[in-house]
């Protein structure tokens, strides 16, 4: 059995357990990482190209402007390990600028990982591409050929915004464990900004984000055999100023239910299932987050509007407890 098939089965088992646990809570939830099956990953790629969705184009601009300086600062020739590679559209210019001889993309979606690896090999034929399917919220063993390399972590997309602060710290510690204690990390951080810009970015006029978030119900139906009437649910998003995040939910249009073998959950009209968050940080808060995960922020580059930041984190010798 291939590693990809084994990883996919593990993801589905994890998905089922997470749905059962999340829907059994008083405040019902399903972790956002399960949005990214093949269909969900395709939808997210569409989101990144929407006019309202500023993070991707802003981050690409920052990478293009500063990747060469990053390569000089960390030392060229490191193997780049990318967490959550998706289609890796923003990655080739970064790899070229830092002089990476080897590239290890890690993604929960085996489909997108295979596509990314194929495109990367075509775009950069001299690059050694070693895709690694898996859930990088847990420490992973890198491919044997890359384990003794000098490494540079690459974590674009402000993915940590999808998690609580505690979850973000745990994830970043897992990333540090995967990379090793001497590897620096380049990370994208979405900064706090006007509410109107945030609301537009996460509830676009074309309804792509709504389809993406409600797709969690479709995936439950298709992959887990869940009994769920998708038309009974609608997308709902809003800015939570107390927690500093955009929240994305599915909301029951009417009284409805969800069933899985051995489980039945009843929902009243208006009741929510919390699916995803997008936390925003100030520059000061991002430095605190880095230290909590055992890193020291060495540098931070922001766009001219100050809405997004690309940062260089260096592992500290002594972790600080959170």
N, C-alpha and C positions, 0 to 999 in steps of 0.2 A: 504494500500500500504506500502511495507517495506521501511525502511530507505535507503537500498542499491539501490532499484529501483528509488526512488526519487532522490538520489544523482546522479545516472547515467543519468537521464533525464536532470538534471541541468547541468551536464558536457557537454552533447550534445548541449544544447541550448547555453552554453558559447562557445563551439567550433564553432558553426555556426556564432555567432556574431563576434568572433575573426577572422575567415577567411574573412568575409565580410570587416571588418575594416582593416585587414592587407593587403589584396590584393587591397584595394582602396587607399593605400598610394603610394607616389612617389617611395619610396624604399620598394618594396613589402616584406612582412614577414608573417610568421605564428608562433605563440608561441610554443616553444619546448615542453611544458607540454602536448600537445595533441598528441605527439608521443606514449604515454604510454597507448594505449588500450591493449587488450589481446595479439594480435599478436606483437605489439611493445614492450610490456613488456617482452615477451618471447625472442625476438631478443636482447633486451638489456642484458638480463641474459646471452645470448651466448657471447655477446661482452665482458662481465666482465671476461670470461674465456679464451679469446684469448691471445696468447703469447705477442702480441704487446701492449696489454692494461694493463699497469702497475698499475693504481690506486687501483683496487680492492685487488689484492694480497698484495700490499704494506700496504694498510690500515688494512687488516686482520692481518698481521704480527704485526703492531703497537698495535692493540686492544689486541692481545694475550699477548704481552709483557707488556702492561701498564694498562690493565683494573683493576687489583687488586689495583694498586697504586691510580687509579682514585676513586675506591670505598672507599679507606681510606681517600682520600682528601675531597670528598663531603659528606661522611657518608653513610655507607651501609644501605640497606633497603628502598631505595626510589623507588617509582613507575617510571618505565622507559617509556617515551613517545617518540616513534620513528617516525620521519617525513620522508615520502617516503620509507615505509618499503620494498616494492618490495617483494622478496621471503624471506627476512630476514635471508639469509644464514650466515651472519657474526654476527648475534645478540645473539644466545644462549651463546657463551662463555662470551660475555659482560654482559649479564643478570646474569649469574652465579657468575662472579667475583665481581659484585657490590651488590649482594644479593637482587635482585629485587623480591618482592613478587607479583607484578602486572605489566602487560605489556600492553600498549595501542599503537598498530601500526596504523599509519594513512597513507592512500594511495589513490590516485585518481582512481586507478584500483581496482574495487570491486573483480574482479577475482583473482588478485594476493593477495589481502588482505585476501580473504577466504582461499587461498592455504597456505599463510604464517601462519595464525592462526591455521589451522589444523596441520601443521607440528610442530608448536611451542608447541601445547598442547600435541602432541605425544612425543616430545623430552623432555619436561619439565612438567610432569603431575601435579606437585604441583603449577605451575604458573597460576595465574588468568589472562587470556588473554581476552582483551576487544577491538576488532577491531573497528576502526572508519573510514568509507569511507568518503572522502571529499577532497576538495582543500585546502591544508594547507597554500596557499599563502594569505589566509584570516583567521582572528581569528576564531577558532572553539570552541564550547562547548564540553568539555571532557565528557565521560560517567559519570553518577551521582556517581557511586561507587568510581571513582578516583578523584573527584574534590577537596576533602579535604586532599588528600594524600600529603606527601612530595614527590616532583617530581624531576626527572632528565631528561632533554631533550637529545635526541640522534639523531644526524643529520649527518650520515656518507655519503660517496659517493661524497663529494665536489659538491653537487647539486647547491650550490650558484654560481658555475662557469658558469652555463647555463644562467645566468641573467646579465644584466647590473649592475653597482654598485648601481644605484638608486633603481632598482628592488630588488637587494639583500638586501639593507637596509630595504626596505618595507617588504620583506618576513621575515627577521629576527625579525623585530618589531612585525609582526603578530605571529610568533612563541613565542616570549616573552609574548604576550597577551594571547595566548592559554595556556601557561605553568603557568603564574602568575609571579609576580615580584620577588619571592624568589627562583625560580628554576634555578640552573645552567644548562649549555648546553655543551655537548660534540659534537664537529663539526669537520668534515674532510675538510682540505684545500689542494688543489693541488698547489704545488709550481712551480715557474718559473724554466725552465730547457732548455737543448739543443733543438733546433728546430727540429732536425732529430728524436728525441724520440717522440716529440709531433705529428709530421706529420704521423709517423707510427702508433701511438696509435689511431688516428682518421681517418685513411684510410687504414684499415687492408688488408692484401693480400688475404683474403678469400671473401672480399666484404660484410661482415655482416653489417658493419657500413653503407655502401651505401644502403643496403636493408632497414635498420632501418630508415634512414633519408628520403629516397624516399617513405617510408611507409606512410608518412603524406598524400600523394596524394591518396593512396589506401584507407585510412580511410575517406578522403573527399568523395570519390566515394561511399563507402559502407554505411557510417553513415549519410551523408548529401545529398546523391543523386547528387553530383556534376558531371558535365560533364567535364571529364579530360582524355586526352589520356596519360596514364602513360609512354608509350614507347617514348613519345616526350620529356621526361625529363631524366637528368643524375645527378649523385651526384658530388658535387664539394666541396672541403675543402682546407683551407689554414691558415697559421699563420699570424695574423695581429699584427705586432710588436708595432704599435702606440697605439693600444687599449689593448695590452697584452692578446690576446685571439686567440684560434683556432675558425674559423668560418666554419659552415657547411650550405651549400646551396643546392637547386635543381636548375639546369640550363637547360634552354630550348635548345634542340638539333636542333630545327628548329622552324619556326614561328608556333605558336599554340595558343589555347585559353582555358579558364576555364569558365564554366557556372554554376550558381546556380539560383534558381527561383528569377527573378527580377534583376539579375546581370550577366554581361558579362565582362570578362577581356581578353584583347589581349596581347600576349607576342611575342617579336621578338626573333629570334635565338640568343642564348648567354645571354639572360636576366635571372636574378637570382630571386629566392624567398629565402629569408634568413630564415632559420628554427631554427638553434641552434648555441650557442656559448659555448666555454669552457674557461672561464677566468682563468688565473693563477696569483697567488699572491706571493709576497715576504713575509717573516715573518713580516716585518715592516708594509706592506700594510694590512695584515690580522689583526694586532692590531688596525689599524686605522678604518677598517671596523667594528670591534667589538664595538669600542667606538661610532661610528655613529649610531649603532643599539641599544645603551643603555647597552652595556656589557663592562666588563673589562676582558681582556685576563689574566687569572691567571697562565696558564701553557701551554706549547707546546712541543710535542714530535715529533721528525722527525726520519726517517729511516737513515741508515748509509750513503746512497748516497745523502741525502738531497733533495729528489724529492717530498716528501709528508709529511704532518703534521697533527697530531691529536691534537686538542686543547681543553682546558677547559676554558669556558667563564662564568663569574659570573655577574649577573645583577648589574648595578650601581644604586645608589639611585636617581641620577639626570641624566636624558638623556642629551646628547649633540645633538643639531640640526645639520642636514646635509646640 
